[in-house]
Amino acid sequence: MAAHTTVLVGFGHVARNSYLPELAARGARVRVVDPSPAARAAAEGLGLDALTELPPAEAGDRALILTPIPSHAAMTRAAIERGYHVLVEKPAAPTTRSWADLCGMARRSGRALVAAPFTASGWAAEAIRALVTAGGLGRLTSITVDFAKSGPFDNGEVAPERAWFLGPEAGPARDFGPYPLTLLVGLFGPLEQVRWTREEGADLGHVLRGRFVVDGVAVPLRACFRYADGRGDRPVVITGTRGELVVDSERVDGPLTAPVPLPGPSARRSKYQLALAQFDLLTTDLLTTGLLTTGLPSVAPPSAGDTALDAHQRMVGEVIGVLERVDLAEKGAA
């Protein structure tokens, strides 16, 4: 049995069907916090202690923020104030400034703050790094993302309790854009010349254009995020002069379709297994190195004093910086 308690803040689909089974397999001590009587009843039906408000943490306790996107930053702040190490689902905050504030707050409290997804940390990301470094794709020429999921829609309808998916600070770009964007920023560094536009012919999607600079060469990105049924078999395509690589950024341990197909490990982790494993590693990084001293996360290059947690928080900030510019496209379409 774990020495600490893991609190699931929000007990919706992802908490019940993705994180809870993984925590149970680890023998974790789990508690649920959710203001919904129905959610608490569901948790209690599974034998879990369920509360309406987050209690103060005991030593080592952890909180997983699994509430609707618009509440992520506020719930993360509340969890840090109450003494928890925090893993928050994507996106962690609406702006880089709010993310930096949360990281600073966690640092001053001696608490780890990490954010899903960890698509830049799986086997697939390492295999892509090795392939690109070895010149397996030649000189990179373009990157495209075509990412669609049904999101809140069920047979074309959105239930009232899921309407927030279509409101401010949500939508497809923020909902699942962090999967490929985290992978690509983790591989190639900051995205430059970011520009969002409405997708032609679609009310609920956006197109992102920008460029990465890889080995001194500008590599254009075009990414489309929309609510639709299925994203096809080419969600992320990295093209070079020697061929192309196709990857599903949600499948953190592959497979990859490249000039030579790469099947990945036989035992593949889910994105939620990887998130919990990275939460463990980065919390340990904080506890073994002490309070961080490298300053607030920013788009600045990494410094020699960076810890793994610093680097993670900086990358999260980079992705949030791309996503927050969706607001400009929204205002332009209003």
Secondary structure, 3 states (H helix, E strand, C coil): CCCCEEEEECCCHHHHHHHHHHHHHCCCEEEEECCCHHHHHHHHHCCCEEECCCCCCCCCCEEEECCCHHHHHHHHHHHHHCCCEEEECCCCCCCHHHHHHHHHHHHHHCCCEEECCCCCCCHHHHHHHHHHHCCCCCCEEEEEEEEEECCCEECCEECHHHHHHHCCCCCHHHHHCHHHHHHHHHHHCCCEEEEEEECCCCCCCEEEEEEEEECCEEEEEEEEEEECCCCCCCCEEEEECCEEEEECCCCCCCCEECCCCECCCCCCCCHHHHHHHHHHHHHHHHHHHCCCCCCCCCCCCCCCCCCHHHHHHHHHHHHHHHHCCHHHHHHHHC
